[in-house]
Amino acid sequence: MRKTNNPFLVLCTLVALLLGGALPVLAEEAVYRIGYPNETDSLSPLAAYSAYAGDLFKLIYDPLIGVADDLSAVGKAAESWKISEDGLTWTFTIRKGLTWSDGKPLTAEDVKFSYELYLSAGLGYSSQLAGIKEVRLVDADTVEMLTEAPKANMLQISAPILPKHVWETLSKEELATFPNKAPVGSGPFIVEEWKEKDSLVLRANKNYYGGAPKIDKLIFILFANKDAMVQAIKTGEIDAALDINPNQVETLRNDPNIEVLHSDERSFTELGFNCWQSEKSKGNKLLLDKRIRQAMDYALDKKKLVNFSKMGSASPGTTLIPPSQPDWHYKVPESALRAFSPEKAKALLDEAGYAVGKDGIRQDKDGTRLSFRFAILSNYDHYVKSSQLMKKMFADVGIEVNIEIMDEGVLIDLMGGGSADFDLFIWGWTSNLDPSYILSVMLTSEIGNMSDCFYSNPEYDALYEKQATAVDLAERKRIVGQMQAILYEDAPYVIMYYNKVYEAYRTDKYTNFVRVPAENGPLFYFAQNATSLVKLEPKK
């Protein structure tokens, strides 16, 4: 038996013996462990690029307005709001008594500072705030937003409110690189420790206005290998596993203490092209011809990619907004659909003047071969698998791609630095409930920020501004559909597939698992809000 010198335990023992009672039972911490396959790139809302970061921000920060369990708008930092008759002034009343995790009060001044910071820096969530021309501080509990025109997505802005006393000390140059490894937040959880490439530890915010989470700690554990992650949930080393492979589902469902959920993501995986028309671009200029991009779409057998790379856990893609968002997804008319057809790909390239060379690779009239660098991120196994098939599919129509395996940081560096030193890549996006965010990625103004294909189309840009002020839902849907039709025609992205996700969780130690939305939403993976982790509680 191990000795203890804990004076508290010794005192409790003596008191219990003297009073003839039993020894006190010290409550054990409720620690929930989640295995996940990919790590966030940053904990800064102004620098983060990955969808995983967005999941974490819902836990450690509150926005002004959030998403309720039924997907309606619900007040978070804001207790209430109202809009002027002309639709140009929004007034938000901030909850009284809110505090930051360092104990300082959260006020309307933090809201004003946060929105102005996003807008002036042009980073992070800035595109969601487009159209806000002024933020006025009315008093410590009230802030006004003045817009240039009615703003259709004002209540869908998910930008985290940031503490002015932390962020005001940073220069504009520092904002883009500030790691924010110990965030001061206002959400239901507080970051305790982040070990990069290993784990992220959060603890419950006992002072959270909506009620403290029922668990004491939440630990995200990074698994580079999904087989190891599945083994860990089977042995009880972790309590949940995110984004497991379809071929791992059956073995987990055979365990009476493990449940597996399946849901459609609001995400897609795309083949992206360097479309930057600037002389600064180091991308292959042949890719500026959309006929090559369209031909590569025809050349892709997307069903084969889904079955081989995703083991059936996806569906072939077409347009920017996934069908899991039926209000906004644009269905391409049959007459315009680029279904798999190597023959149509060849005919299109022939018509465009790209003749097949002696080596089987097509070339332009100057003899420049259609040979492109193909950046593949090593931490996504389905990207690697897809690239091998795609190389053969492209070769079948006379296009050569040279696969370059790299990590995410390398690709981000190649896209940055003002030179766009890449040709093709596979990557993905997760969209918000409101379409503005994912649509904004393709704006000319996002070149050098969120745009990874450096696409520009003035007609598209103008329609974006139009949909942002369309308060009539039917009209806005029409405009959003028109925008997706433009993108489909121009093909800066070829949407390879829409993702589906499997999550596994143990049921022997915890209870009160909540899906959002209840009928088909996820528990934890790309969740709409923090409900599932706030309401989760240990079994009695």
N, C-alpha and C positions, 0 to 999 in steps of 0.2 A: 504494500500500500504506500502511495506517495504521500510524503509529509506536506502539511500546509502551515504557513505562518500568518494566515489571514486573520487579523485581530477581530474583524467583524464576525467571522464564522465562529471563532472561539467564544466571543461574548454571547452570540445566539445560543450556542450549545449550553453554556452555563445557565442562562436565563431559562431555557427550556427544561433543563434538569431540575432547577430549583422550583419551577412552577408545576412540574410533573406533566408538561405538555410535550407535544411532538416538535421535532426540528422544523424550522421554517423552510419552505421550498422556494428557492430563488428562481424567478421566471427566466426561461431560456430565450435568447433572442430568436425571433422568427426571421430567418435569412432565406430569401428566395433566389435560386441560382438559375440563370438562363444561358444556354449555349447558343452562340450565333456564329455564322460563318464568315462575316466580313466586318471590319472595324470602321468606325466613323473616322473621317479624315481630320476633323477639328471639332472643338467644343465652342467655337466662336460662330455666332449667327451671321457675322459679316464675312467669314472666310470659308465656312463649311460648304462642301459641294455635294456630299453624298446624302442619299435618302435616309441612311441610318442616323445621321446627325439630326434630321428632322424629327425622327422618333424620340430621340433623347431630349430635344428642346421642349417637347410636350411634357416631359417629366420634370425638368429643372427650371423652366420659365413659364410664365403665363402670358398669353397675348391679351389684347384688349377684349376681343370677342373670340370665343372658342366654338367647338362643335359639340352639341349635345349627343346623347346616345341615339336619338332618333334622327341625327344629322342636321337638325335645325341649329340656328345661331343661338348661343347662350352667353351671357355675360361672364367674363373671367375677371380681369383687373377692373373692367367696367361693370358697375352695378346696373346701370340703365343707360339708355340713349334715346335721342329724338332727332328728327330731321326737319328742316325748315320747309315751308310750303313750296319754295322754288327748287328744292332738292339740292341746294348748293352748300348748306351749312349743317354739319352734324355736331351735336353736343353730347359729350360722354361724361357721365358722372362716375368718378372712381370710388371703389369701395373704401369705406373708412377702416382704419386699423390695419391695413396691409403692411407687411414688413418684408424686407429683404432677408436673405439667410444670414447676413452678418448683423441683423438686429436693427438696421436703420429703416426708417419709414419709407414706404413706396407711395409717391404722390403723383398728382397730375403733371408735375414738373418732369418726372421721369418719363412719362408718356410723351410729352412734347419733345423732350431731348431725344428719345429713341427714334421717333418718326423723322425728326429733322436730321438725325445722324444717318439713317438709312438713305434718305433722299439726297443729302449732300455728298455722301461717300459713293453712291451709286453701286453699292455692294449688297450681297445677301438678298434680303427681301425687298429691295428697292423697287423692283418692277411691280410688286403688288400695290405699292403706294402711288403709282403713276396717276396724275390728275389732281393730287392734293397740292394746292398752291400755297397754303399757309396753315400753320398750327398755332392756335392762340391759347394762352393760359388765362383762364377766367378767374380761378382761385385755386387753392390747394387741392380741391376735390373735383375740379371741372376743367375740361379741355374742349376746345372747338376745332373742328377740321373744316377748312374752307376749300371747296373744289372748283375747278375751272368749269366743269359741267357736271350733271348728275353722274354719280359714280356707282355703277351696277354692283361692284363686288366689295363695297365698303365693309360689310359685315362678315366677309370671308377672308379678310386679311389675317394671316396667321403669324405675322412678325412678332417675335418675342419682345416684350418690354424689357429694356436694359437699365441697370442702375447708373444714373448719371454720375454719381461720385466715383465710380470705377472707370467708366469709359471716357469721361471728359478729359482725362489726363493724356490720352493717346493722340498722336498726330495722325493726319490722314494717311501718311505712308505706313504708319505702324498698324493701322486698322486692318489692312489686308493680310497681315502676317501674325497678329497677336494670337497666341495659341489658346488663351483663356482656359488653362488647365485646371484652375480652381474657380469655377464660375460662382459668382454671387447671383443667386436667382430668387424667384418667388414661387416656384411650383411646388408640387407635392413631395418632391425628392430633392436632396442636396448631394452634390458630388463630394465624395469623401476621398477617393483616390482613383487616378487613372494610370494604369501601367500599360503603356502602348505595346501592341502586339501580344497582349496577355489578358487584361481584365479591366473592367470599370466598376467601381464600387459606389453605390448610392445609399444614403440613409434617409429614413423617413423624416419629412419636415413636420415636426410635432406642432408647429404653429401655423400650419396651412389653414387658410380661411375656410376651405371647404371641408375640413376635417382631416386629421392625419391618416395616412395609409395604415392598414391593419398589420402590415409587415414592418419589421424594423429596418431590414437592409435588403437591398436588391443588388445582385452581382451579375454582371454580364461577363461571360467567360468566352474568349475567342477560341474557336476550333478551326484550324486550317484544313482539317480532314473531317468530312461529314460522317464517315464510318466511326471515327473515334467519338464524335459527338453523340451518335446513336447509342454506342456502347455505354457512354457516360450516363445517359438517361435511363437505360436499362438497369444499371447498377445502383442508381440513386445518387450518383455524384452530382448531377444537375437535376433540376425540377422541370425544366422545359427545354425543348430544342426547336430552333427556328429554321425554316427553309430546308427541311429534310428532303432527300430525293424520293421520288415515287417508289423506287424499288426497295426502299427501306420501310415502307408503310406497313406491309403485311406482318413482318416480324414484330413490329411494335404493337400492332393491334392484337396480337396473340397474348400480350401481357395484360392481365386483368387490372393492373394498376396504371395503365397508360391509355390515354385517349389521343386520337389523331384527328385534327380538323383540316378541312380543305376549303380554300376560298379563292375567288378570283381577285387578283391584285389590280390596282389602278396603275399598272406599270407595263412597260414594253422594253424589248431589246431591239436595238437598231444597228444597221450598217450605216455609218456616217461617212460623209465625203467632205473633203476640204473644198469649200465653195468660195473662198476669199478671192475677190477680184483685184485686190491690191497688188502693186508691184513688190510689196514687202513680203508677200507670201512665198514660202519655200515649198509649197505643195505643187504637185504635178498639174500643170495648166490644162492638160487634156480633160481633167475632171470638171472643168468649167462648162463643158458641153453636156447639157442635161440628157442628151440622147445616149451617152455612155452610161450615165447613172440609171436611166430607165432600162437599158439593155441588161444591166447587171441585176436589176429587179426581176426581169423576165427569166433570167438564168437561174434564179434561186428556186429550188424545190423546198418550199417552206415546211410542207408537211413532213418531209424527210428530216429536216433540221429539228423539228419539234420531237419527232419520235426518237431520233438518235441522241440529240444533245440534251433534251429536257425530259426524255423518257415519257413523253406524252403529257407532261405537266405544263402545257402552254397551248395556245391556238395560233394559227398563222395570222400575221399582221398585215394591215393596210394603211390606216390613217393614224394621225398623231394621238388622238384621244381614244383610249381603249373602250371596247363595247361594255365593259363593266360600269361605264358611266353613260347609260343609254340616252340621257337627256342631251349629251354633248357629242357623242360619237357620230362621225360622218360615214355613212355607208356608201362606198364607191359604186356608181351605176355599173351594171354588167358590161356596158359598151366601152367603159373607160378602164375597167379592171385589168391590171397586169398579172394575170394568172401565169403559173409556171409554163414557159414555152421557150426552150432553147432555139427553136426555129424562128420565132418572132424576134428573139434577141439578135440572132445572126442577120435577119433581114433588116432590122433597124440599123445595125452597124454597117451593113453593106450600103444601105441608102445614104448613111452619113459620110461615106467615103473612106471607111477604115477597112482596108483590104488585108487579107490574111497573108502574112509573110512566109518565107521558106521554113521558118522554125515553128510555124503554126500559130504564132502570135500576131495579132493585127497591128497595123501601123497607120499613121496619118500620111498625108500626101508628101510630107517631108521625110518620111522614113522613121519617125519617132514611134517606138513600140508602145503599145498599151500595156505597160508594166508598172505596177503600183506597189508602194510599201503598205503593208497591212498590219496595223498595230493591234495586238491582242493582249488583254490584261490577264496576267498569270493567276490572279486570285479568284477568277470566275471559271470554274471547270467547263461550264456549258459554252463559254466563249471559245475556249481552246478547242473543244470538240467540234463546234460549229465551223470554226475556221478551216479545219482540215477538209471537211466536206465542201465548203464554199470554194476553196482553192481549185478543186477538181471541177466543180460546176462552172466556174468562170473560165477555166482552161478549155472546157468543151465548146465555148463560144469564141475563143481566141483572145482571152484577156488573162494576163499573168499577174498574180499577186504574190508578193514575197512576205511571208509571215514573220513578224518581229514580236517576240514575246517580251513583255515588260510589265512592271508594276504600275499602279495607278498614278503614283507621284511622277514617274518619268513621262507618262503621256500628258499629264497636266503641264509639266515644264515645256514639253514640245509645243503645246498649244499656246502657252504663254510667251512672254518675252518679245511680243510684237512681230514674230516671223512666221507663225503657223507652220512649223516644220513637220508636216505629216501629210499623208494622202488619204488613207482609209482607216477606219477603226470600228470595233464593236463596243458598244456601251449601252447604257439604259437610263431611263428616267421613271420616276414615280410622280404622277400628277396629283394635284389637290382636288377637292370636290368642285371648286370653282375653276373654270378653264383658263383663267387669265395667266396663271403662273406658267403652265406648260406651253401655252401659246407664246408667251413672252420670250421664251428661249430662242425663238427664230427671228426676233426683231433685229434690225440693223444696229440699233442702239446697244444691243447686248454683245456685239463683237468686242472681244477683250474682257468680257465679264462672264455671263452664263452661256453664251453661244459657243458650242464646241465644233460647229461646222462652218462658222463665219459666213452664214447665208445672209443675203440682202435682197429684198424685193419691196420697192416703194408701195406697190398696191397692197401687199400684205400688211405693211406698217400702218397704212391709212385705215385699213379695216380693223386692225387691233384697237386703234383709238376710237373707232366707231362703236365696236362691241362693248368697250369699257364704259360707255355712257348710255348704252341701250337698256333702259329700265323695263321696257316691254320684253317679257321673256321670249315670246315667239320670234320677235325681231332679232333678239340677241342670238338665239339658236340658229337662225338663218345665216347670220353673219359669221358665226363660229364655223358652221358647215362650209361656207364659202372659203374661209381661210384654210381649212384642212384640204379642200379641193385644190387650192393653189399649191400647197406643199406637196400633195400627191403628184401633181403634174410636174413640178420642178425637181422633185426627188432629192433634196439635200440629205434626207434620211430615206432609207428603205427600212420600213418597220418589219423586222424579221418575224417576231412573235410577241403575243401578249402573254404575260406570265401568270401562272397559278402558283399557289403556295400551300405547302403542308406544314403544319405546326403540331408538335407532340408535347403533351404535358402529363405529369404524374398526378394521380388523384388520391394517393394514399396519405398525403400529409397536408394538403391545402384544399380549400374549397372556395365557392363563390366565384367561379370563372364566368366572365361576362364578355360576350361578343358584341362588337359595335360595327354595323347594325346587328341586331339580335338574330335575324334570319340567316344571314350569310357572311357576316363580317369576320375579320381575324380577331384573335385574342391580343397578340402582342406585335406581330410583324406588320409594319406599316399601318399601325392602328390610327384611327381618326382622333383619339383623345387618350387620356391617361386612365380612363375608368377601370379597365381590367386589372391594372396593377394597384390602383388605389383601393378597390373593393376586395381584392384577393385577401384571404385570411387563413390562418392555420386551423386545422381541424381541432376540435376540443378533445 
